[in-house]
Amino acid sequence: MAPISGRVVLGLIYRRFVDGKLSLKNAVSAIGRLSWTAGLSEEEQRFMLPLDDGYALATSGTFGTVEAIESQTLRFLKFIRIFDSKICMNGRQ
């Protein structure tokens, strides 16, 4: 997948997540898969990779909190939302 395509998919994940149509579990799982397949930059991958594992650790009570993972996920996705706005400019969602 080309990096631009991966970012568009992340933009869609952002929109569905903030609209409540995608659970945190499914959002971090999709982000984790994209981090390996979307051809994104190393910097983007550094933000993406810990989210899926972090969610698993938080929900098992091993380390961290679900709230912290949700905050980190939103912080990352807010950087990507420009791709969501470009998708929605034509009135499509």
PyMOL commands that set and color helices and strands:
alter all, ss='L'
color gray80, all
select helices_A, chain A and resi 3-18+24-37+42-60+66-88
alter helices_A, ss='H'
color red, helices_A
deselect
rebuild
show_as cartoon
